[in-house]
Amino acid sequence: MDRDHIIPAFHFRVRFKGLNITGDDDSGFQSISGLKASTIIPISIAPGEEVIKETISFNPVVLRRAVRSNQRSPLREWVLRCLNHSSKESLQEMIIEILNEEHESSFVIQLTHVTAAGWKLSELNASNSELLMEEISLLYKSIEVRNVS
């Protein structure tokens, strides 16, 4: 197999370390968005004022999936527990694996110190025939990206 190829963005798996579930797998996500790290450069200030250090900013990551009627979601339970009780409980890490044709990791994104930022349910509308979707927003303190050889 040719090892030098473009990686597709539609075949992925998400794992959570610290949810205390078998395999830390609570997934079935349709999409993942918001992965972005950027530097915030301070604006020049007047002489004699304190210099503000350059900081790194991470966008919230948003996970989107259909809600299943017979499947318990430890991730949803953790997010709602954190939001309802203003808990700062964090997960050790979240791992996003982009998979190849053999369902093996070819690209890995690791987020650490993950905390709950939000939960959203799609509109309930009797005149539409859409799936019930949920969005889970998470914050993180660091990101590591690596290719798997």
C-alpha positions as CSV (number, residue, x, y, z in Angstrom):
1,M,0.0,0.0,0.0
2,D,1.2,3.5,-0.8
3,R,1.9,5.2,2.5
4,D,2.0,8.7,0.9
5,H,-1.6,9.7,0.4
6,I,-4.2,12.4,1.2
7,I,-6.0,11.5,4.5
8,P,-9.8,11.5,4.2
9,A,-11.7,13.4,6.9
10,F,-14.8,11.2,7.0
11,H,-13.5,8.1,8.7
12,F,-12.7,8.7,12.3
13,R,-13.0,7.4,15.9
14,V,-13.2,9.3,19.2
15,R,-12.0,8.0,22.5
16,F,-12.2,9.6,26.0
17,K,-9.8,8.8,28.8
18,G,-11.4,9.1,32.2
19,L,-15.1,8.4,31.5
20,N,-14.8,5.1,33.3
21,I,-16.5,3.1,30.5
22,T,-15.4,0.1,28.6
23,G,-12.8,1.1,26.1
24,D,-13.5,4.8,26.8
25,D,-15.6,4.7,23.7
26,D,-18.8,6.9,23.5
27,S,-18.9,8.0,19.9
28,G,-20.9,7.7,16.8
29,F,-20.2,11.3,15.9
30,Q,-21.3,12.7,12.6
31,S,-18.9,15.6,12.7
32,I,-16.2,17.3,14.8
33,S,-15.5,21.0,14.3
34,G,-13.7,23.8,16.0
35,L,-10.2,22.3,16.3
36,K,-8.1,25.4,16.2
37,A,-5.1,26.8,18.2
38,S,-3.9,30.3,17.7
39,T,-1.5,32.8,19.2
40,I,-2.9,36.0,20.7
41,I,-0.3,38.7,20.2
42,P,-0.5,41.6,22.6
43,I,-1.2,45.0,21.2
44,S,1.7,47.5,21.7
45,I,1.1,49.5,24.8
46,A,2.3,52.9,25.9
47,P,5.8,53.2,27.4
48,G,5.9,52.4,31.2
49,E,2.8,50.1,31.1
50,E,3.1,46.4,31.9
51,V,3.8,44.2,28.9
52,I,1.2,41.5,28.3
53,K,2.7,38.1,27.4
54,E,1.8,36.3,24.2
55,T,-0.8,33.6,24.9
56,I,-2.2,30.6,23.1
57,S,-6.0,30.3,22.5
58,F,-7.9,27.1,21.8
59,N,-11.3,27.1,20.2
60,P,-14.0,24.8,21.7
61,V,-14.3,21.5,19.9
62,V,-17.8,20.7,18.9
63,L,-19.0,17.1,18.5
64,R,-22.2,16.4,16.7
65,R,-24.2,13.2,16.6
66,A,-27.7,11.7,16.3
67,V,-29.3,10.7,19.6
68,R,-30.0,7.0,20.1
69,S,-33.0,5.9,22.1
70,N,-31.5,2.8,23.7
71,Q,-27.9,3.8,24.2
72,R,-26.7,5.3,27.5
73,S,-24.1,8.1,26.9
74,P,-21.5,8.4,29.7
75,L,-20.1,11.5,27.8
76,R,-23.5,13.3,27.8
77,E,-24.0,12.4,31.5
78,W,-20.6,13.8,32.4
79,V,-21.2,17.0,30.4
80,L,-24.6,17.6,31.9
81,R,-23.3,16.8,35.4
82,C,-20.4,19.4,34.9
83,L,-22.8,22.0,33.5
84,N,-25.6,21.5,36.1
85,H,-23.3,21.6,39.1
86,S,-20.7,24.1,37.8
87,S,-18.1,21.3,38.1
88,K,-14.6,21.8,36.9
89,E,-14.2,18.0,36.6
90,S,-12.0,17.3,33.6
91,L,-11.2,14.3,31.4
92,Q,-7.5,13.3,31.1
93,E,-7.7,13.3,27.3
94,M,-9.7,13.0,24.2
95,I,-8.2,11.2,21.2
96,I,-9.5,11.7,17.7
97,E,-8.1,9.1,15.3
98,I,-8.5,9.5,11.5
99,L,-8.7,6.0,10.1
100,N,-7.4,4.5,6.9
101,E,-9.2,1.8,4.8
102,E,-8.1,-0.9,7.2
103,H,-9.7,1.0,10.1
104,E,-6.2,1.8,11.5
105,S,-5.1,5.2,12.8
106,S,-3.3,7.3,10.2
107,F,-3.5,10.6,11.9
108,V,-4.1,11.3,15.6
109,I,-5.2,14.4,17.5
110,Q,-4.8,14.4,21.2
111,L,-6.5,17.0,23.4
112,T,-5.7,17.1,27.1
113,H,-7.4,18.4,30.3
114,V,-10.8,18.4,28.6
115,T,-13.7,20.2,30.3
116,A,-17.4,20.6,29.4
117,A,-18.3,23.8,27.7
118,G,-21.9,23.2,26.4
119,W,-24.6,20.9,25.3
120,K,-27.3,21.6,22.7
121,L,-30.2,19.6,21.4
122,S,-31.6,20.2,17.9
123,E,-35.0,21.8,17.4
124,L,-38.0,19.6,18.0
125,N,-40.3,20.3,15.0
126,A,-43.3,18.1,14.1
127,S,-43.4,19.5,10.6
128,N,-39.9,18.2,9.7
129,S,-38.7,14.7,9.5
130,E,-35.1,15.3,10.8
131,L,-33.1,13.2,13.2
132,L,-32.7,14.4,16.8
133,M,-29.2,15.7,17.0
134,E,-27.0,16.7,19.9
135,E,-23.9,19.0,20.0
136,I,-21.4,18.6,22.8
137,S,-18.9,21.5,23.2
138,L,-15.6,20.8,25.0
139,L,-12.6,23.0,26.0
140,Y,-9.1,21.8,26.3
141,K,-5.7,23.0,27.5
142,S,-3.4,21.5,24.9
143,I,-3.4,19.8,21.5
144,E,-1.0,17.4,19.9
145,V,-1.2,16.3,16.3
146,R,0.8,13.4,14.8
147,N,0.9,11.2,11.8
148,V,1.1,7.5,12.5
149,S,3.6,5.6,10.4
